Amino acid sequence: MKMITEKLELFLILILISGCAITVGTKSEKKVRRKSYTYHYVRKGENLFRISKYYYDAKTVKEIKRGIERIKRANNLKDENLYVGQKLLIPGTYKKQPSYPLLPPKEVIQKEKYETPIAKEESPQPHPIIKDKAFVWPVKGKIICKYGELGNKGIDILVEPGSEVVAASGGEVVYVGITGKYKETIIIKHTEQLYTIYGHDIEILVKKGDRVKKGQVIGKIKGETQRKRYIHFEIRISSQPVNPLIYLPEEK
């Protein structure tokens, strides 16, 4: 039964994988808009209401709730529950996280009935918590299409021909082949529910069933000319895509 479930999950991933329909060097690449964003690490007592109010300088409840929905979409949140230490991507702002927790004044805590649930010590999410140190960047390059842009389920990274592609974390190679959307594709299984996907312009150097370590070379970017190419990268939990920028180390 376990083997059947794993095969079904992999089959669903292969069916569901879809990304940015762009070609490097074409006009569509130039149309990709660069959006501002920042990260926020949830502290005890914080909630999405106060986080939205701070980062978007919202003045009304309607504006705050609009910000809450933006944050939920950017982080694939199904509800407004948070947990201490959770890393949130805050779209549409360069504002940095303050040194103090975003809490309401003591005198209004009991009055604000529209407040969202405050952060708890433990995650209410059914999925395993992924720590930042669990992953490394698969390649070095410039992000040309972020998660959510043009329907992208991951990120697209512009890279130099001949660049090495490495495993973002250790695991087993469960798929190597050609997909209609990504062309050359590698899927690595890290845990029961956790997968990473690498696609497009890759000279594959591993085979199905290989065990790889974090940072191990699994492929090289195709091409011998100076024309840059790109790689598509996804992180999926139980076949559902999540924003890789939340889980990858921040670029220095």
N, C-alpha and C positions, 0 to 999 in steps of 0.2 A: 504493500500500500504506500509506504514512504517513497519508494522508487517511482511509482506511478504519479504521485503528487509532484515530485521534483521534475519529472519529465513534462507534466502538464504545465507547471509554472514556467519552465524554459520555453515551451511551445507558445505560451501566452506572450512572453517577452518578445519572441521572434515575430509574432503577429502584430504586437503593439508598437514596436520601435519605429519611430518616425521623428524627423528632425527638420532643421532649417533647409528649405529648398533654395539654396543659393549656390552659385558657382564662383569661386575665387577669380577675381579679375573682371567680372561682369558688372553691369550697371547696378544690379540688385544688391551687390555687396556695398556699394557706395550709399545706398539708401538706408542701410541699417543705422538706426539712431542710437547714439550712446546715451544711456540713462544713468543718472546719478544714483548712488545707493550707499548705505553704511550698514554696520552690524551693531546689534545690541544684545548684550548678555543679560538675561533676566535675573533680577535680584528678588529676594524674599519680599512679598507684599505687593509687588508690581502687578499691573494688569494691562491689557491691551488698550483700555480707555486712556490711561495716563501716558502710556508709551506713544499712542497716536497723537494725543494732545501736545506732547513735547516736541516730537520730530516734525510735525506739520504745522506747528503754531496755530492750531485750530482754536477758534473762538466760540463756536456754537456746538451743541451736541450733534447736530446733523453733520457738520464738518468732521468732528471726531469719529463718528461712526463710519463715515466714508473712508477715513484713514485706516480704521480697523479692518475694513474689507480689503483694502490694498495690501496690508500686511499679511492677512490670512491667505490671500491668493499667492503672494510671493513665497510663502512658506508651506503651501499645501496644508493649511490648518483646517480641520473639519469643524472645530468649535473654537471657543475663546479661552480654553484652559491652557495654562502655562505651567512650567516647572522651573525651579531655581537652577540656574546654569544653562538654560536653553539658549541657543544662539539663533537670533532672529535676523533675517535680512530685511532692512527697512528701505523700500524703493523710493525714489524721487527726492532724496535729500543727501546732503553731504554733512549734515549736522552730526557731531561726535557725541558718544554716550557721556553723560555727566558723571562726576565722581560720586554723586549721591543717588540713592534709589528714588525712582519716580513714584512717590506716594502722595495721596491727597492730604491736605491740611487736616489735623486731628479733629477740628471742629466740624468738618463736613463729611467725615467718613460715614457716619450713620445716616446722613441725609441723601447721599448720592445713590439712589435706587437704580440708576441706569448704569452703574459701574459694572464692568465685566469681572469674571472670577479672578481672584488674586492668585499669584504664582504659588504652587505647592512645592514641598520638598522633593517629591517623587513625580516622575512623569506619568501622566494619565494615558499616554499614547500606547497602543498595543504593539507598535513596532519597537525593536531594540534601539537604544540610544547609540548614535554613532559619534564617537569622539573625534575631535579634529586630528589627533595624531594617528588615526586609523588610515589616513590616506596621504598620498603624495601626488603632485601634479603629474599626469601622464606624459606631458611634453612642456617645453618652454615656448611661449609665444603670446601673441595678442588675441584676446577674445574678440571675435567679430560678430558673434551672434549669441546672446545670453539666453538663459532658460526663460521660456515663455514668449520670446520674441518670434514672430512669424510662426507660432505654433511649435517652437522648438521644445523638445523634451529633455534636452541637456544643454551643453555649450559647444560652440564651434571655435576652434583655436587655430589661428593662422601660424604656420610654421615653415621653416626652411627645408628644402629637399634634402634628404639624407639624415634628418634628425632622428634620434632614437625615440621610440615609444616604449614607456615602461609601465609595468603593472602598478596601479594606484595602491594596491594592497595585496597581501598574499592570498592565494586560493587555488582553485582548480579551473583549468580552461575547459569549459563545457560546450563551447561552440566556436568553430572556425569555418568561415565560408563566405559566400557572396549573398548579400541581401539586396532587394530591389532599390531600397532607399540609400543605404550606406555603402554599397559596393563591398569592398573587403571589410569583414566584420569579425571581431573577437569578443566573446563574452566570457567573463571570469566570475565564478561563484565563490564568494568569500565565507558566507555562513548559510544557514538554512534559508534565510530570506533575502540575503544581500548579494547583489550582482553589480558589476561594472561593465559597460559596453564601450568599445573602441571601434570607430569606423571611418572609412573614406581615405583613399590615397595611402593605404598601408601595405608595405611589403611584409607579410606575416612570417614570423620566425618561430612560432610555436604550433603545436598540434593539439587536437582534442585529447583530453586526459592528462596533459602535462600539469604538474604542480609547480607553481611559480611563487617567488618571494616578492615582497614589497620592493619596488624599485628595479626589479629584474627587467631586462630588455625583452620585449615580446614582439617588436617589429621595428621597421624603419619607414620613414616617409619617402614615398616614391619620387622619382624625378632626378634628373641630372642638370637641368637648366636652372636659371636664376629665378624662374617664375615660382612664387610661393604657392604652397598648397595648404589645405586645412584638415584637421582631424575633428571628428565628432566624438564627444565623451558624455556618457550618462552614468548616473548612479540610480539603481532601482531597488526598492524594498517591496518584497512580495509582488513583483511585476509592476509596481507603481513607481513612476519617476519622481525624484525629488531634486531640488535645486542643488547642483554640485558645489556652487560657490559657498553654500552654508557649511559644507563639510570639508572642503579643501583648505589647506593652510592659507592664510592671507598673504598675498604677494607683497614683497618688500620693495 
